[in-house]
């Protein structure tokens, strides 16, 4: 029986006290009747449905119908799998109750196993059974490279089936509300990634190389070698794409991962693991641990986990790095900037892309546009008015705006007030709570917001820490500059602490070179179509400037995150005329 049900309290992994400082880059009565949609300023309307269809053709391997989540008194439970067995609901004493993020008085979305430290024994045993040489490597169990090529192909095919695609799209929208297009895009990127590694491409990840030696019979060979037991800690904002890409990369290279998803969205990866089993993945290959932060920290620091890949807030990332002695690969917070260069063109496109970068998914992307540097030529052309016009079309009705899962409304409003204390700061648009919503008070409900701060005021020591605080919400800082202030823009970019994505919106090659040669962001778009968001499967996505930085999606990202270099030197022939030399 479910006992000691708790309300979910925090974002992501919440590693002890570090979680209390997290900036992000993670209650129920009988169901109320649905009221009619109503509109008001900013086009914010009451959300009435997730899609045009009330139900979907649920795949045979699935354990839930997303239509019933939050609408049914029979609450779905998300459990653990460890040592090849799915735990039963009563195997874990406590449960986390996940509230409906859009309707505070509806039934919970689900309950999630809240594993305690005392219940980690099976997970430790599972990880201890894995040797440092991994489950497979270039010299052991090599048929598993072929197995995972086949699994990846089958899973990719599944995600392209309309009913499976819609199943995951709806699951994502239910637990991490975003528009149908954004949620479906996440599924499509994941499908493309899986299809990329179908067939022989998994074994190509482990391709070795050889060099001739110093004498006859000697040759050196370099191999990509797994770490063995590893951990993956993933965030709420991309419930499918980020966990799948990192999980599959770990498996491709021969590791045994324990996956800890964010509690709010754990149901998505639970269902995906069922899909992997359906596609032929051995039950023993992945452990799924649902718990709060201190528990996974205990497992990471007291079991033979040799690498932890963490995606989430910078405070938690730093804490985890200290606790593991640096055995981490991090894709943490990204305070991401965009510079509109001196050459103005395609203003409608640039305004649309800027709105998408700042406010899609409520700005809850690690690649979201946090600061916009606007050349005065663009300001005179009316770019800010056009961005505002786009932002005003966003609506709860289609989830182009929605709940902020990392901050309360009060937290966001307090940050806006602090920014407005800077001389010359003003609200360009937004700055108000959404009206007529049912979003729970533990989450945020804020209009798409832009605050202008003069560039020179922003750069003052007493102000820069305020304006460069990542909110992980539909909020951005906007400033303007002219030709003789380009170096001030570069100074601002240099002073930022995290360097994930950036955009240089200009076709002026001299301007591009000036900005690109003096900045370091790991994923930088340039040209008139440049954006800050976008983590597709066709190019590297990850931070730069930090040796712990973790990429995602590409062969290079998988190899550098999930394997290390091993050199084996073969030296097999002693010359017939060898004479023992004098000792040295």
Residue pairs with C-beta under 8 A, 6 or more apart in sequence:
1 90
2 77
2 89
2 95
2 111
3 93
3 94
3 95
4 93
4 94
4 95
5 94
5 95
5 96
5 97
5 111
6 94
6 95
6 96
6 97
6 114
7 27
7 96
7 97
7 99
7 442
8 96
8 97
8 98
8 99
8 112
8 263
8 264
9 442
10 19
10 22
10 26
10 292
10 293
11 19
11 22
11 24
11 26
11 235
11 236
11 262
11 264
11 312
11 313
11 405
11 406
12 19
12 22
12 24
12 26
12 233
12 235
12 236
12 262
12 293
12 312
12 313
12 316
13 19
13 26
13 233
13 260
13 262
13 292
13 293
13 296
13 297
13 310
13 312
13 316
13 320
14 22
14 26
14 292
14 293
14 294
14 316
15 293
15 294
15 296
15 297
15 316
15 319
15 320
15 323
16 293
16 294
16 297
16 319
17 319
18 315
18 316
18 318
18 319
18 320
19 293
19 313
19 315
19 316
21 315
22 312
22 313
22 315
22 316
22 406
23 313
23 314
23 315
23 333
23 406
23 469
23 470
23 471
23 472
24 312
24 313
24 333
24 364
24 406
24 407
24 470
24 471
24 472
25 235
25 312
25 313
25 314
25 332
25 333
25 334
25 366
25 470
25 472
25 498
26 235
26 236
26 262
26 263
26 264
26 312
26 405
26 406
27 97
27 99
27 104
27 108
27 440
27 442
28 97
28 99
28 100
28 105
28 106
28 107
28 108
29 105
30 105
31 71
31 105
31 106
31 107
32 103
32 105
32 106
34 48
35 46
36 46
36 48
37 45
37 46
37 47
37 48
37 397
38 45
38 46
38 436
39 45
39 395
40 435
40 436
41 392
41 435
42 391
42 392
42 394
42 401
42 430
42 432
42 434
42 447
42 448
43 392
43 393
43 394
43 395
44 394
44 395
44 396
44 401
44 434
44 435
44 436
44 437
44 447
45 395
45 396
45 397
45 436
46 396
46 397
46 436
46 437
46 438
47 102
47 177
47 396
47 397
47 399
47 402
48 397
50 66
50 170
50 173
50 174
50 180
50 399
51 166
51 169
51 170
51 173
51 180
53 166
54 67
55 65
55 67
56 65
56 66
56 67
56 163
56 166
56 167
56 170
57 163
58 64
58 65
58 163
58 167
59 158
59 161
59 163
59 164
59 167
59 275
60 278
61 274
61 275
61 277
61 278
62 167
62 271
62 274
63 76
63 270
63 271
63 274
64 76
64 110
64 171
64 267
64 271
66 167
66 170
66 171
66 173
66 174
67 170
68 74
68 76
69 76
69 109
69 110
69 171
69 174
69 175
69 267
70 100
70 103
70 106
70 107
70 108
70 109
70 174
71 106
71 107
72 107
73 107
75 107
75 108
75 110
75 111
76 109
76 110
76 111
76 267
77 89
77 95
77 110
77 111
77 112
77 113
78 110
78 111
78 112
78 113
78 266
78 267
78 270
78 290
79 86
79 87
79 88
79 89
79 91
79 92
79 113
79 270
79 290
80 86
80 87
80 91
80 92
80 113
80 115
80 287
80 288
80 289
80 290
81 87
81 273
81 283
81 286
81 287
81 288
82 122
82 123
82 126
82 287
82 288
82 289
83 122
83 125
83 126
83 284
83 287
84 282
84 283
84 284
85 283
87 113
89 95
89 113
91 119
92 113
92 114
92 115
92 116
92 119
92 290
93 116
93 119
94 113
94 114
94 116
95 111
95 112
95 113
95 114
96 111
96 112
96 113
96 114
96 263
96 290
96 292
97 108
97 111
98 108
98 109
98 110
98 111
98 112
98 175
98 263
98 264
99 108
99 109
99 440
99 442
100 106
100 107
100 108
100 109
100 440
101 109
101 175
101 176
101 177
101 264
101 402
101 403
101 405
101 439
101 440
101 443
102 177
102 396
102 402
102 403
102 437
102 438
102 439
103 438
104 438
104 439
104 440
104 441
105 438
109 174
109 175
109 267
110 175
110 267
112 263
112 266
112 267
112 290
113 290
113 291
114 290
114 291
114 292
115 289
115 290
115 291
115 295
116 291
116 295
117 294
117 295
117 298
120 295
120 298
120 299
120 303
123 258
123 287
123 289
123 299
123 303
124 299
124 302
124 303
126 256
126 258
126 284
126 287
127 229
127 256
127 258
127 287
127 303
127 304
127 305
128 229
128 303
128 304
130 228
130 229
130 256
130 304
131 228
132 227
132 228
132 306
133 140
133 225
133 226
133 228
134 140
134 225
134 226
134 227
134 228
134 253
134 254
134 255
134 256
135 141
135 144
135 226
135 254
135 255
135 256
135 285
136 142
136 144
136 145
136 226
136 254
137 206
137 223
137 225
137 226
137 254
138 206
138 208
138 223
138 224
138 225
139 223
141 254
142 203
144 254
145 202
145 203
145 206
145 252
146 200
146 202
146 203
147 280
148 197
148 202
148 248
148 251
148 252
149 197
149 198
149 199
149 200
149 201
149 202
149 203
150 198
150 279
150 280
151 276
151 279
151 280
151 281
152 194
152 195
152 197
152 198
152 201
152 202
152 248
152 252
153 194
153 195
153 198
153 199
154 279
154 280
155 194
155 275
155 276
155 279
156 191
156 192
156 193
156 194
156 195
156 198
157 195
158 164
158 275
158 278
158 279
159 165
159 168
159 187
159 188
159 190
159 191
159 194
160 191
160 195
164 275
165 184
165 187
165 188
165 191
166 184
167 271
168 187
168 240
168 268
168 271
168 272
169 180
169 183
169 184
169 186
169 187
170 183
171 239
171 240
171 267
171 268
171 271
172 178
172 183
172 186
172 187
172 239
172 240
172 265
172 268
173 180
173 183
173 399
175 236
175 239
175 264
175 265
175 267
175 268
176 236
176 237
176 238
176 239
176 264
176 265
176 364
176 405
177 362
177 399
177 402
177 403
178 360
178 361
178 362
178 399
178 402
179 360
179 361
179 398
179 399
179 400
180 398
180 399
182 360
182 361
186 238
186 239
186 240
186 241
187 240
189 241
189 535
189 536
189 537
190 240
190 241
190 244
190 245
190 537
192 536
192 537
192 538
193 244
193 245
193 248
193 537
193 553
194 244
194 248
196 537
197 205
197 248
197 252
201 555
202 252
204 555
205 224
205 252
205 253
205 555
205 558
205 559
205 563
206 223
206 224
206 253
206 254
206 563
207 224
208 221
208 222
208 223
208 224
209 221
209 222
210 219
210 220
210 221
210 222
211 219
211 220
211 221
211 222
212 218
212 219
213 219
213 220
213 569
213 570
213 571
215 573
215 575
216 573
216 575
217 570
217 571
217 572
217 573
218 569
218 570
218 571
218 572
218 573
219 569
219 570
220 567
220 568
220 569
220 570
221 567
221 568
221 569
221 570
222 565
222 566
222 567
223 565
223 566
223 567
223 568
224 253
224 559
224 563
224 564
224 565
224 566
225 254
225 563
225 564
225 565
225 566
226 253
226 254
226 255
226 562
226 563
227 255
227 306
227 307
227 562
227 563
227 564
228 255
228 256
228 304
228 306
229 255
229 256
229 258
229 303
229 304
229 305
229 306
230 250
230 255
230 256
230 257
230 258
230 305
230 306
230 307
230 308
230 309
230 562
231 257
231 258
231 259
231 260
231 296
231 299
231 300
231 305
231 307
231 308
231 309
232 243
232 246
232 247
232 250
232 257
232 258
232 259
232 260
232 308
232 309
233 260
233 296
233 308
233 309
233 310
233 311
233 312
233 320
234 242
234 243
234 246
234 259
234 260
234 261
234 262
234 269
234 311
234 312
235 242
235 262
235 311
235 312
235 366
236 262
236 264
236 265
236 364
236 405
236 406
237 361
237 364
237 365
237 366
237 405
237 472
238 365
238 535
239 261
239 262
239 265
239 268
239 269
240 268
240 269
240 272
241 535
242 311
242 552
243 259
243 261
243 268
243 269
243 272
244 269
244 272
245 537
245 552
245 553
246 309
246 311
246 550
246 552
246 561
247 257
247 259
247 269
247 286
249 552
249 557
249 558
249 561
249 562
250 257
250 309
250 562
251 257
251 281
251 285
251 286
252 558
252 562
253 558
253 559
253 562
253 563
254 563
255 307
255 562
256 285
256 286
256 287
257 286
257 287
258 286
258 287
258 288
258 289
258 299
258 305
259 269
259 273
259 286
259 287
259 288
259 289
260 289
260 290
260 291
260 296
261 268
261 269
261 288
261 290
262 312
263 290
263 292
264 405
266 290
269 288
270 288
273 281
273 286
273 288
276 286
277 283
289 295
289 296
289 299
293 316
297 320
297 323
299 305
300 308
300 320
300 323
300 324
301 323
301 324
305 327
306 327
307 327
307 328
307 329
307 562
308 320
308 324
308 327
308 328
308 329
309 328
309 329
309 330
309 331
309 550
309 561
309 562
310 316
310 317
310 320
310 328
310 329
310 330
310 331
310 332
310 550
311 330
311 331
311 332
311 366
311 550
312 332
313 332
313 333
314 332
314 333
314 470
314 497
314 498
316 332
317 328
317 330
317 332
317 333
320 328
321 328
321 330
321 548
326 548
328 548
329 548
329 549
329 550
329 561
330 543
330 546
330 548
330 549
330 550
331 366
331 500
331 542
331 543
331 549
331 550
331 551
331 552
332 366
332 498
332 543
333 366
333 470
333 498
333 500
334 366
334 367
334 368
334 370
334 470
334 498
334 499
334 500
334 501
334 543
335 370
335 371
335 468
335 469
335 470
335 496
335 497
335 498
336 366
336 367
336 368
336 369
336 370
336 371
336 500
336 501
336 502
336 503
336 521
336 532
337 369
337 370
337 371
337 372
337 373
337 492
337 493
337 496
337 502
337 503
337 521
337 532
338 354
338 357
338 369
338 371
338 372
338 373
338 502
338 503
338 504
338 505
338 530
338 531
338 532
339 373
339 375
339 489
339 502
339 503
339 504
339 505
339 506
339 515
340 350
340 372
340 373
340 374
340 375
340 378
340 383
340 505
340 506
341 375
341 504
341 505
341 506
341 507
341 508
341 511
341 512
341 515
342 375
342 377
342 483
342 506
342 508
342 511
343 377
343 506
343 507
343 508
343 511
344 375
344 377
344 378
344 381
345 507
345 528
346 528
346 529
347 378
347 381
347 382
347 383
347 386
348 386
349 528
349 529
350 378
350 383
350 505
350 528
351 383
351 386
351 387
351 389
351 390
352 390
353 529
353 530
353 531
354 369
354 372
354 383
354 387
354 390
355 387
355 390
355 391
355 448
356 531
356 533
357 367
357 368
357 369
357 503
357 531
357 532
357 533
358 368
358 369
358 370
358 372
358 387
358 391
358 448
358 450
358 474
358 476
359 391
359 394
359 400
359 401
359 448
359 474
360 368
360 400
360 533
361 368
362 401
362 402
362 403
362 404
362 473
362 474
363 404
363 448
363 471
363 472
363 473
363 474
363 475
363 476
364 404
364 405
364 406
364 472
364 473
365 533
366 500
366 501
367 500
367 501
367 523
367 532
367 533
367 534
367 535
367 541
368 472
368 476
368 532
368 533
369 476
369 503
369 532
369 533
370 470
370 471
370 476
370 477
371 467
371 468
371 476
371 477
371 478
371 479
371 492
372 450
372 476
372 477
372 478
372 479
373 455
373 479
373 480
373 481
373 489
373 492
374 383
374 384
374 478
374 479
374 480
374 481
375 480
375 481
375 482
376 480
376 481
376 482
379 480
384 428
384 450
384 478
387 450
388 428
388 429
388 450
391 429
391 430
391 448
391 450
392 429
392 448
393 400
394 400
394 401
394 448
395 401
396 402
396 434
396 437
401 434
401 447
401 448
401 474
402 439
403 439
403 440
403 443
403 444
403 445
404 412
404 443
404 444
404 445
404 446
404 472
404 473
404 474
405 443
405 444
406 444
406 472
406 473
407 444
407 471
407 472
407 473
408 441
408 442
408 443
408 444
409 433
409 441
409 443
409 444
409 445
409 446
411 444
412 444
412 446
412 471
412 473
412 475
413 433
413 446
415 469
415 471
415 475
416 427
416 431
416 449
416 451
416 475
418 466
419 425
419 451
419 453
419 466
419 467
419 477
420 426
420 427
420 451
422 453
422 454
422 457
422 458
422 463
422 466
422 467
423 454
423 457
424 452
424 453
424 454
424 457
425 451
425 452
425 453
425 454
425 457
426 451
426 452
427 449
427 450
427 451
427 452
428 450
428 451
428 452
428 478
429 447
429 448
429 449
429 450
430 446
430 447
430 448
430 449
430 450
430 474
430 475
431 447
431 449
431 451
432 446
432 447
433 445
433 446
433 447
434 445
434 446
434 447
437 445
439 445
444 473
446 473
446 474
446 475
447 474
448 474
449 474
449 475
449 476
450 475
450 476
450 477
450 478
451 475
451 476
451 477
451 478
452 477
452 478
452 479
452 480
453 463
453 467
453 477
453 478
453 479
454 479
454 480
455 479
455 480
455 481
455 485
455 488
455 489
455 492
456 488
457 463
458 464
458 467
458 477
458 479
458 492
459 488
459 491
459 492
459 495
464 492
464 495
467 477
468 495
468 496
468 497
470 498
481 488
481 489
486 511
486 514
486 515
489 515
490 514
490 515
490 518
490 519
493 502
493 515
493 518
493 519
493 521
494 518
494 519
498 543
499 519
499 520
499 521
499 522
499 543
499 544
499 545
499 546
500 521
500 522
500 523
500 542
500 543
501 521
501 522
501 523
501 524
501 525
501 532
501 533
501 541
502 519
502 521
502 523
502 524
502 525
502 532
503 524
503 525
503 526
503 530
503 531
503 532
504 511
504 512
504 515
504 516
504 524
504 525
504 526
504 527
504 530
505 527
505 528
505 530
506 512
506 526
506 527
506 528
506 530
507 527
507 528
512 526
512 527
516 524
516 526
520 544
520 545
521 543
521 544
522 540
522 541
522 542
522 543
522 544
522 545
522 549
522 551
523 535
523 539
523 540
523 541
523 542
525 531
525 532
525 534
535 541
535 552
535 553
536 553
537 553
537 554
538 553
538 554
539 553
539 554
540 551
540 552
540 553
540 554
540 556
540 557
541 551
541 552
541 553
541 557
542 549
542 550
542 551
542 552
542 557
543 549
543 550
550 557
550 561
551 557
551 560
551 561
552 561
